[in-house]
Amino acid sequence: MASTVRVQVNITASLAHAAGNKPYSPSASVSITPSGKYVVESSITVPTSDTTLSKGSIGTVGLTFVQNLDDTNYIQVGDGTNWLIRLLPGEVFLGRWDTGTPHVKAHTSACDIYYFMVEA
């Protein structure tokens, strides 16, 4: 039997400045069938310097989830050169990673994060 990862996302937003002051609630539910068989799940403390996330036995990183557990500072996620994702306290990133192994670094002081990666 093939492995399956099911992802469900629900967002609810009410923005006063939006046209008509209407609420928004996009949602999606998808099933992903990775060809790999490995998963990594970990909670770590990230320093303010570039830190490569351990991918264990994963060959090619696929679906990646990162959550900033810090109450005050943001973290950046990228490939070690380009830091394209900024996660404020409590925020999450969820997507298919497409450039080697994810790197993270904290801003101002060390931050705790949780991450989960599935082999592509």
N, C-alpha and C positions, 0 to 999 in steps of 0.2 A: 504494500500500500504506500502511495506517495505521501510525503509529509505536506502538511498544509498549515499556513499561518493566516489567521483571520484577523483583520484590522477593522475596527469600528471607530469612527470619528464623529462627534457631535459638537457643534459650536452654537452657542446662543449669544446674540449680541443685540443690544438696543442702543442705537447711537443717535443722540439728539440732533446732531448736525446732518444726518443722512436725509436724503430726499423723502419727505412725507413722515419723518420720524417713525418709520416702521421698524419692527423687530426683524432680525435676520436669524435664520437657523439652518445653515447648510449642514448636511450630514452625508456620510458615505460609508459603505461597508464593502470591503473587498476581501477576496481570498487569494493568497499567493502560494504557489507551489514551487518552493525552491528546489534546485537540482542538487544542492549540497546537503550535508547531513549534520553539520555542526552548529552549535549555538553557544554564545558567551553571554553571561549575565554577571554584572559586578557593581558594587558600590565602592567608590574610591574618593580620596581627597586629592584634588587637583591643585598644584601650585601655580604661581603666576608665570611660570616658564612653560614652554612647549612640552606637552606630554602626549606620547602615543598611546592610544587605548590598546590594551592587550586583546588580541583576537584569537588566542588559544590555537586550536587546530583548524580554524577557518582559513580556507585558501583565498577565496575572493569574497569580500564583504558585500552583503546584499542589504536587506532591510535593517535599518539602524534606528534605535530609539535612544535619545539622551535626555535626561531630566536634570535641571539645576536644582539641587536641594538646599541651596544657601538662602538665608533670609535677607541678605543685604546686597551682595555683589553679583555681577553678571559673569558668565563664562563665554568664551568664544570657541566655536567648533570649525575646523577646517582641515586642510591637507598638510599643515606644517608651514606653508608659505602664504597661502591665501586663507583669510579668516572671514568666511562669508556668512556665518551664522552667529548671531548674538542671542544668548538666552538670559533673560532677566531672571531674578529670583523666582523659583517655582515653575518657570516655563519649560516647554518640551520641544524637541525636534523629533520628527518621525518621517523617514523617507528612505529611498533606496540610495545607498552610498555608491559613488561612481568614480572614486579616485584613490586607489590604494587603501591605506588604513586611516581611520579618523584620528585626528589630533585634537586636543583640547588645551585650553589654558584659562586660568582665572584672572580676573581683573582686580586690582587693589590688594586682595589677600586670598589665601587658599579657600576653595569651595568644595563641598561634598557634592558628588554627582552619582546618579544611577544610570547605567547603560545596558543595553540589550542588543546583540547583533546576531543575525542569521546569515549563514553562508548562502551566497547567491546560487 
